């Protein structure tokens, strides 16, 4: 027969063991990159020398959208939207237009004029921010991982090196 003390100890050890299994956002992102067919052979530099952290750059870039988000889900959608706009900016102009049109129509399947206009407004605003505040940053965002919530949000970003 097991004593209550032994049962408590076993529960405590089990909790400790379960807590150790929680991976950081960075670890999740690196695992996903290593498992990706497209990126499995990519050279990964966790912190390139003399390069600003793309997670900080991206949070600064998307800050106007994050300020109007009401919950974590909306923040994640704003982040995805902003990353697509960031990457579109780095494309040749004809490809930019095509990707932006796909992005806007995908966001507003109802095709309501107000929804389309709002999406277009945010695209234009982000494109202008990219041109004004980050003109020399040519790093393409390959993947990202958001963990935590609003007050304790952590963003891990995988990006290409600057050309």
MISEVEX-45971 format. One record per atom (N, C-alpha, C, O): residue number from 1; y negated, z negated, x; chain. Coordinates in steps of 0.2 Angstrom, whole numbers, always signed. Each point is the difference from the previous one (the first is absolute). Example, Ala and Ser with C-alpha at 12.3 -4.5 7.8 and 13.67 -1.06 7.14 Angstrom:
residues 2
  num     c2     c3     c1  chaine
    1    +28    -39    +66       A
    1     -6     +0     -4       A
    1     -6     +0     +4       A
    1     +1     -3     +5       A
    2     -6     +7     -7       A
    2     -6     -1     +4       A
    2     -5     -3     -4       A
    2     -6     -1     +3       A
This chain:
residues 163
  num     c2     c3     c1  chaine
    1     +6     +0     +4       A
    1     -6     +0     -4       A
    1     -6     +0     +4       A
    1     -1     -4     +5       A
    2     -4     +8     -7       A
    2     -6     +0     +4       A
    2     -5     -5     -2       A
    2     -1     +0     -6       A
    3     -3     -2    +10       A
    3     -5     -5     -2       A
    3     -6     +4     -2       A
    3     -1     +6     +2       A
    4     -4    -10     -5       A
    4     -6     +3     -2       A
    4     -4     +2     +6       A
    4     -4     +5     +0       A
    5     +4     -9     +5       A
    5     -4     +2     +6       A
    5     +3     +6     +3       A
    5     -4     +4     +2       A
    6    +10     -3     -2       A
    6     +3     +6     +3       A
    6     -2     +6     -4       A
    6     -1     +6     +3       A
    7     +1     -6    -10       A
    7     -2     +5     -4       A
    7     -7     +2     +1       A
    7     -2     +6     +1       A
    8     -2    -11     +0       A
    8     -8     +1     +1       A
    8     +0     +4     +7       A
    8     -4     +4     +1       A
    9     +7     -6     +4       A
    9     +0     +3     +7       A
    9     +2     +7     -1       A
    9     -3     +4     +3       A
   10     +8     -3     -6       A
   10     +3     +7     -1       A
   10     -5     +5     -4       A
   10     -2     +5     +2       A
   11     -2     -8     -7       A
   11     -5     +4     -4       A
   11     -6     +1     +5       A
   11     -3     +6     +0       A
   12     +1    -11     +4       A
   12     -5     +1     +5       A
   12     +1     +5     +5       A
   12     -4     +4     +1       A
   13    +10     -4     +2       A
   13     +2     +5     +5       A
   13     +0     +7     -3       A
   13     -2     +5     +3       A
   14     +5     -5    -10       A
   14     +0     +7     -3       A
   14     -7     +3     -1       A
   14     -1     +6     +1       A
   15     -4    -11     -3       A
   15     -7     +3     -1       A
   15     -3     +2     +7       A
   15     -3     +5     +0       A
   16     +4     -9     +5       A
   16     -2     +2     +6       A
   16     +3     +7     +2       A
   16     -4     +4     +3       A
   17    +10     -3     -4       A
   17     +3     +6     +2       A
   17     -3     +6     -4       A
   17     -1     +5     +3       A
   18     +0     -6     -9       A
   18     -3     +5     -5       A
   18     -7     +2     +2       A
   18     -2     +5     +0       A
   19     -2    -11     +2       A
   19     -7     +1     +3       A
   19     +0     +5     +6       A
   19     -5     +3     +1       A
   20    +10     -4     +3       A
   20     +0     +4     +6       A
   20     +1     +8     -1       A
   20     -2     +4     +4       A
   21     +5     -3    -10       A
   21     +1     +7     -1       A
   21     -6     +4     -2       A
   21     +0     +6     -1       A
   22     -5     -9     -1       A
   22     -6     +3     -2       A
   22     -4     +4     +6       A
   22     -1     -3     +5       A
   23     +0     +9     -6       A
   23     -2     +4     +5       A
   23     -8     +1     -1       A
   23     -2     +0     -5       A
   24     -1     +1    +11       A
   24     -8     +1     -1       A
   24     -1     +7     -2       A
   24     +5     +4     +0       A
   25    -11     -2     -2       A
   25     -1     +6     -2       A
   25     +0     +5     +5       A
   25     +3     +6     -1       A
   26     -4     -8     +7       A
   26     +0     +4     +6       A
   26     +7     +2     +2       A
   26     +2     +6     +1       A
   27     +3    -11     -2       A
   27     +7     +1     +1       A
   27     +3     +5     -5       A
   27     +4     +4     +2       A
   28     -6     -5     -8       A
   28     +2     +5     -5       A
   28     -2     +7     +1       A
   28     +4     +4     -1       A
   29    -10     -3     +3       A
   29     -3     +6     +2       A
   29     +4     +3     +6       A
   29     +2     +6     -1       A
   30     -1     -9     +6       A
   30     +3     +2     +6       A
   30     +8     +2     -2       A
   30     +2     +5     +2       A
   31     +1     -9     -6       A
   31     +7     +2     -2       A
   31     +0     +6     -4       A
   31     +4     +5     +1       A
   32     -9     -4     -6       A
   32     +0     +6     -4       A
   32     -2     +6     +4       A
   32     +3     +6     -1       A
   33     -7     -6     +6       A
   33     -1     +5     +5       A
   33     +6     +2     +4       A
   33     +1     +6     +0       A
   34     +2    -11     +2       A
   34     +7     +2     +4       A
   34     +5     +3     -4       A
   34     +4     +4     +3       A
   35     -4     -6     -9       A
   35     +5     +3     -5       A
   35     -2     +7     -3       A
   35     +5     +4     -2       A
   36    -11     -2     +3       A
   36     -2     +6     -3       A
   36     +2     +6     +5       A
   36     +0     +0     +6       A
   37     +3     +5    -10       A
   37     +2     +6     +4       A
   37     -6     +3     +4       A
   37     +1     +2     +6       A
   38     -6     -1     -9       A
   38     -6     +3     +2       A
   38     -3     -4     +6       A
   38     -2     +3     +5       A
   39     +2     -9     -5       A
   39     -3     -4     +5       A
   39     +5     -4     +5       A
   39     -2     -4     +4       A
   40     +8     +5     -5       A
   40     +5     -4     +4       A
   40     +0     +1     +7       A
   40     +1     -4     +4       A
   41     -4    +10     -1       A
   41     +0     +1     +7       A
   41     -7     +0     +2       A
   41     -2     +1     +6       A
   42     -3     -4    -10       A
   42     -7     +0     +2       A
   42     -1     -6     +5       A
   42     +4     -5     -1       A
   43     -8     +6     +5       A
   43     -2     -6     +5       A
   43     -4     -5     -3       A
   43     -6     +2     -3       A
   44     +8     -8     +2       A
   44     -4     -5     -3       A
   44     -4     -4     +5       A
   44     +3     -4     +4       A
   45     -9     +3     -5       A
   45     -4     -4     +4       A
   45     -3     -5     -5       A
   45     -4     +1     -4       A
   46     +6     -8     +5       A
   46     -2     -4     -5       A
   46     -8     -2     +0       A
   46     -3     -1     -5       A
   47     +0     +1    +11       A
   47     -7     -1     +1       A
   47     -2     +5     +5       A
   47     -1     -3     +6       A
   48     -2     +9     -7       A
   48     -2     +4     +5       A
   48     -6     -3     +4       A
   48     -4     -3     -3       A
   49     +4     +4     +9       A
   49     -6     -3     +4       A
   49     -6     +4     -2       A
   49     +0     +6     -1       A
   50     -6    -10     +1       A
   50     -6     +3     -1       A
   50     -1     +3     -7       A
   50     -4     +5     +0       A
   51     +8     -6     -4       A
   51     +0     +3     -7       A
   51     -1     -6     -5       A
   51     +3     -5     +0       A
   52     -8     +7     -5       A
   52     -1     -5     -5       A
   52     +6     -1     -5       A
   52     +4     +5     +0       A
   53     -3    -10     -3       A
   53     +6     -1     -4       A
   53     -1     +4     -6       A
   53     -5     -1     -4       A
   54     +9     +5     +2       A
   54     +0     +4     -6       A
   54     +0     -4     -6       A
   54     -3     +2     -5       A
   55     +6     -8     +5       A
   55     +0     -4     -6       A
   55     -7     -2     -2       A
   55     -2     +0     -6       A
   56     -2     -2    +11       A
   56     -7     -2     -1       A
   56     -4     +5     -2       A
   56     -5     +0     -4       A
   57     +6     +6     +7       A
   57     -4     +6     -1       A
   57     +1     +2     -8       A
   57     -5     +1     -3       A
   58    +11     -1     +1       A
   58     +2     +2     -6       A
   58     -3     -5     -5       A
   58     -2     +2     -6       A
   59     +3     -9     +7       A
   59     -3     -5     -5       A
   59     -8     +1     +0       A
   59     -2     -1     -6       A
   60     -1     +3    +11       A
   60     -7     +1     +0       A
   60     -2     +7     -4       A
   60     -4     +0     -4       A
   61     +8     +5     +5       A
   61     +0     +6     -4       A
   61     +0     -1     -7       A
   61     -4     +3     -4       A
   62     +9     -7     +2       A
   62     +2     +0     -7       A
   62     -4     -6     -4       A
   62     +1     -1     -6       A
   63     -5     -3    +10       A
   63     -3     -6     -3       A
   63     -4     +1     -6       A
   63     +1     -4     -5       A
   64     -4    +10     +4       A
   64     -4     +1     -7       A
   64     +5     +0     -6       A
   64     -2     -2     -5       A
   65     +8     +5     +6       A
   65     +5     +0     -5       A
   65     +3     -7     -1       A
   65     +1     -2     -6       A
   66     +1     -1    +11       A
   66     +3     -7     +0       A
   66     -5     -5     -4       A
   66     +3     -4     -4       A
   67     -9     +5     +5       A
   67     -5     -4     -3       A
   67     +0     +0     -8       A
   67     -1     -5     -3       A
   68     +3    +11     +0       A
   68     +1     +0     -7       A
   68     +7     +0     -3       A
   68     +1     +0     -6       A
   69     +4     -2    +10       A
   69     +6     +0     -2       A
   69     +1     -7     -3       A
   69     -3     -5     +2       A
   70     +7     +5     -8       A
   70     +1     -6     -3       A
   70     +6     -4     +1       A
   70     +1     -6     -1       A
   71     +4     +9     +4       A
   71     +7     -3     +2       A
   71     +3     +3     +6       A
   71     -2     +5     +2       A
   72     +8     -8     +0       A
   72     +3     +3     +6       A
   72     +3     +7     -1       A
   72     -1     +4     +4       A
   73     +3     -3    -10       A
   73     +3     +7     -2       A
   73     -6     +5     +1       A
   73     +1     +6     +3       A
   74     -7     -7     -6       A
   74     -5     +4     +1       A
   74     -3     +1     +7       A
   74     -1     +6     +2       A
   75     +2    -11     +2       A
   75     -2     +0     +7       A
   75     +5     +5     +4       A
   75     -2     +4     +4       A
   76     +8     -4     -6       A
   76     +5     +4     +3       A
   76     -1     +7     -1       A
   76     +0     +5     +4       A
   77     -2     -3    -11       A
   77     -1     +7     -2       A
   77     -7     +2     +4       A
   77     +0     +6     +2       A
   78     -5    -10     -2       A
   78     -6     +2     +4       A
   78     +2     +1     +7       A
   78     -3     +5     +3       A
   79     +7     -9     +0       A
   79     +2     +1     +7       A
   79     +3     +7     +1       A
   79     -1     +4     +5       A
   80     +6     -2     -9       A
   80     +4     +6     +0       A
   80     -5     +6     -1       A
   80     +0     +5     +4       A
   81     -5     -6     -9       A
   81     -5     +5     -1       A
   81     -4     +1     +6       A
   81     -1     +6     +2       A
   82     -1    -11     +1       A
   82     -5     +0     +6       A
   82     +4     +4     +6       A
   82     -3     +3     +4       A
   83     +9     -5     -3       A
   83     +4     +3     +5       A
   83     +1     +7     -1       A
   83     -1     +4     +5       A
   84     +2     -2    -11       A
   84     +1     +8     -1       A
   84     -7     +3     +1       A
   84     +0     +5     +3       A
   85     -6     -8     -5       A
   85     -6     +3     +2       A
   85     -2     +0     +7       A
   85     -2     +5     +3       A
   86     +4    -10     +1       A
   86     -1     -1     +7       A
   86     +4     +6     +3       A
   86     -3     +4     +4       A
   87     +9     -3     -5       A
   87     +4     +5     +3       A
   87     -2     +7     -2       A
   87     +0     +5     +4       A
   88     -2     -4    -11       A
   88     -3     +6     -2       A
   88     -6     +2     +4       A
   88     -1     +6     +2       A
   89     -3    -10     +0       A
   89     -6     +1     +4       A
   89     +1     +3     +6       A
   89     -4     +4     +3       A
   90    +10     -5     +0       A
   90     +2     +2     +7       A
   90     +3     +7     -1       A
   90     +1     +3     +6       A
   91     +0     +0    -12       A
   91     +3     +6     +0       A
   91     -5     +6     +0       A
   91     -6     -2     -1       A
   92     +8     +8     +2       A
   92     -5     +5     -1       A
   92     -3     +1     -7       A
   92     +4     -3     -4       A
   93    -10     +5     +3       A
   93     -3     +0     -6       A
   93     +4     +3     -6       A
   93     +0     -3     -5       A
   94     +3     +8     +6       A
   94     +4     +3     -6       A
   94     +6     -4     -2       A
   94     +1     +0     -6       A
   95     +2     -3    +11       A
   95     +5     -5     -1       A
   95     -2     -6     -4       A
   95     +3     -3     -4       A
   96     -9     +1     +7       A
   96     -4     -6     -3       A
   96     +0     +0     -8       A
   96     +2     -4     -4       A
   97     -5    +10     +2       A
   97     -2     +1     -7       A
   97     +7     +0     -4       A
   97     +0     -3     -5       A
   98     +5     +6     +8       A
   98     +6     +0     -4       A
   98     +3     -7     -1       A
   98     +2     -1     -5       A
   99     -2     -3    +10       A
   99     +3     -6     +0       A
   99     -4     -5     -5       A
   99     +2     -4     -3       A
  100     -9     +5     +4       A
  100     -4     -4     -4       A
  100     +1     +2     -8       A
  100     +0     -5     -4       A
  101     +1    +11     +3       A
  101     +1     +2     -7       A
  101     +6     -3     -3       A
  101     +1     -2     -5       A
  102     +5     +2     +9       A
  102     +6     -3     -1       A
  102     -1     -7     -2       A
  102     +3     -3     -4       A
  103     -6     +0     +9       A
  103     -2     -8     -1       A
  103     -3     -1     -6       A
  103     +2     -5     -4       A
  104     -7     +8     +2       A
  104     -4     -1     -6       A
  104     +4     +1     -6       A
  104     +0     -4     -5       A
  105     +3    +10     +5       A
  105     +4     +2     -6       A
  105     +6     -5     -1       A
  105     +2     -2     -6       A
  106     +1     -1    +11       A
  106     +5     -4     +0       A
  106     -2     -7     -2       A
  106     +4     -4     -4       A
  107    -10     +2     +5       A
  107     -3     -6     -2       A
  107     -2     +0     -8       A
  107     +0     -5     -3       A
  108     -2    +11     +1       A
  108     -3     +0     -7       A
  108     +4     +5     -4       A
  108     -2     +6     -1       A
  109     +9     -7     +0       A
  109     +4     +5     -3       A
  109     -3     +1     -7       A
  109     +2     +5     -3       A
  110     -6     -9     +0       A
  110     -2     +1     -7       A
  110     -6     +5     +0       A
  110     -2     +3     -5       A
  111     +0     -2    +11       A
  111     -6     +5     +1       A
  111     -6     -1     -4       A
  111     -4     +4     -2       A
  112     +3    -11     +0       A
  112     -6     -2     -3       A
  112     -6     +2     +5       A
  112     +1     -2     +6       A
  113     -6     +4     -8       A
  113     -6     +2     +4       A
  113     -3     -6     +4       A
  113     -2     +0     +5       A
  114     +2     -6     -9       A
  114     -2     -6     +4       A
  114     +4     -2     +5       A
  114     -2     -2     +6       A
  115     +9     +2     -7       A
  115     +4     -2     +5       A
  115     +0     +5     +6       A
  115     +0     -2     +6       A
  116     +0     +8     -7       A
  116     -1     +5     +5       A
  116     -7     -1     +4       A
  116     +0     +1     +6       A
  117     -5     -2     -9       A
  117     -6     -1     +3       A
  117     +0     -6     +4       A
  117     -3     +0     +6       A
  118     +6     -6     -8       A
  118     +0     -6     +4       A
  118     +4     +1     +6       A
  118     -2     -2     +5       A
  119     +8     +5     -6       A
  119     +4     +2     +6       A
  119     -4     +4     +5       A
  119     +1     -1     +6       A
  120     -4     +6     -8       A
  120     -4     +4     +4       A
  120     -5     -3     +4       A
  120     -2     +1     +6       A
  121     -2     -6    -10       A
  121     -5     -4     +3       A
  121     +3     -4     +6       A
  121     -3     -1     +5       A
  122     +9     -3     -6       A
  122     +3     -4     +5       A
  122     +2     +5     +6       A
  122     -1     -3     +6       A
  123     +4     +8     -7       A
  123     +2     +5     +5       A
  123     -7     +2     +4       A
  123     +0     -1     +7       A
  124     -5     +3    -10       A
  124     -6     +2     +4       A
  124     -3     -6     +3       A
  124     -2     +1     +6       A
  125     +2     -7     -9       A
  125     -3     -6     +4       A
  125     +4     -2     +6       A
  125     -3     -1     +5       A
  126    +10     +2     -5       A
  126     +4     -2     +5       A
  126     -1     +6     +6       A
  126     +0     -2     +6       A
  127     +0     +8     -8       A
  127     -1     +5     +5       A
  127     -7     -1     +3       A
  127     +0     +1     +6       A
  128     -5     -3     -9       A
  128     -6     -1     +3       A
  128     +0     -6     +5       A
  128     -3     +0     +5       A
  129     +7     -5     -7       A
  129     +1     -6     +4       A
  129     +3     +2     +6       A
  129     -2     -3     +6       A
  130     +7     +7     -6       A
  130     +4     +2     +6       A
  130     -4     +4     +4       A
  130     +0     -1     +6       A
  131     -5     +5     -8       A
  131     -4     +4     +4       A
  131     -5     -4     +3       A
  131     -2     +1     +6       A
  132     -1     -6    -10       A
  132     -6     -4     +3       A
  132     +2     -5     +5       A
  132     -3     -1     +5       A
  133     +9     -3     -7       A
  133     +1     -6     +4       A
  133     +6     +1     +5       A
  133     +1     -4     +4       A
  134     +3     +9     -6       A
  134     +6     +1     +5       A
  134     +1     +7     +2       A
  134     +6     +3     +0       A
  135    -11     +0     +2       A
  135     +0     +8     +2       A
  135     +5     +1     +6       A
  135     +3     +6     +0       A
  136     -3    -10     +4       A
  136     +4     +1     +6       A
  136     +8     -2     +0       A
  136     +4     +1     +4       A
  137     -3     -5     -9       A
  137     +7     -2     -1       A
  137     +4     +5     -4       A
  137     -1     +2     -6       A
  138     +5     +2    +10       A
  138     +5     +5     -2       A
  138     +7     -2     -1       A
  138     +4     +5     +0       A
  139     -3    -11     +0       A
  139     +7     -3     -1       A
  139     +3     +1     -7       A
  139     -4     -2     -5       A
  140     +9     +5     +4       A
  140     +3     +2     -6       A
  140     +4     -7     -2       A
  140     +4     -2     +4       A
  141     -4     +0    -10       A
  141     +4     -6     -2       A
  141     +7     +3     -2       A
  141     +0     +3     -5       A
  142     +5     -6     +8       A
  142     +7     +2     -1       A
  142     +3     -4     -5       A
  142     +4     +3     -5       A
  143     -5     -9     +5       A
  143     +3     -5     -4       A
  143     -4     -7     +0       A
  143     -4     -1     +4       A
  144     +6     -3     -9       A
  144     -4     -6     +0       A
  144     +4     -5     -4       A
  144     +5     +2     -4       A
  145     -6     -9     +5       A
  145     +3     -5     -4       A
  145     -5     -5     -2       A
  145     -3     -3     +5       A
  146     +3     +1    -11       A
  146     -5     -5     -2       A
  146     +5     -6     -2       A
  146     +4     +1     -4       A
  147     -6     -7     +6       A
  147     +3     -6     -1       A
  147     -5     -5     -2       A
  147     -6     +0     +1       A
  148     +9     -5     -5       A
  148     -5     -6     -2       A
  148     -4     +3     -6       A
  148     +2     +5     -3       A
  149     -7     -9     +1       A
  149     -4     +1     -6       A
  149     -7     +0     +2       A
  149     -2     -1     +6       A
  150     -2     +2    -10       A
  150     -8     +1     +1       A
  150     -2     -5     +5       A
  150     -3     +3     +5       A
  151     +4     -9     -6       A
  151     -3     -5     +5       A
  151     +3     +0     +7       A
  151     -3     -2     +5       A
  152    +10     +4     -5       A
  152     +3     -1     +6       A
  152     +4     +7     +1       A
  152     +6     +1     +2       A
  153    -10     +4     -3       A
  153     +3     +7     +1       A
  153     +0     +2     +7       A
  153     -4     -2     +4       A
  154    +10     +5     -2       A
  154     +1     +3     +7       A
  154     +2     +7     -1       A
  154     +4     +2     -4       A
  155     -7     +2     +8       A
  155     +1     +7     +0       A
  155     +3     +2     +7       A
  155     -3     -1     +5       A
  156     +8     +5     -5       A
  156     +3     +2     +6       A
  156     +0     +8     -1       A
  156     +2     +3     -5       A
  157     -5     +1    +10       A
  157     -1     +7     +0       A
  157     +4     +3     +6       A
  157     -1     -2     +6       A
  158     +4     +8     -8       A
  158     +3     +4     +6       A
  158     -4     +6     -1       A
  158     -1     +4     -5       A
  159     -2     -2    +11       A
  159     -4     +6     +0       A
  159     +1     +4     +7       A
  159     +4     -3     +4       A
  160     -6     +9     -4       A
  160     +1     +4     +6       A
  160     -5     -2     +5       A
  160     -5     -4     -2       A
  161     +5     +6     +8       A
  161     -5     -1     +5       A
  161     -5     +5     -1       A
  161     +0     +5     -2       A
  162     -6     -7     +5       A
  162     -6     +5     -1       A
  162     +1     +5     +5       A
  162     +2     -1     +6       A
  163     -4     +8     -8       A
  163     +1     +5     +4       A
  163     -5     +0     +6       A
  163     +0     +5     +4       A
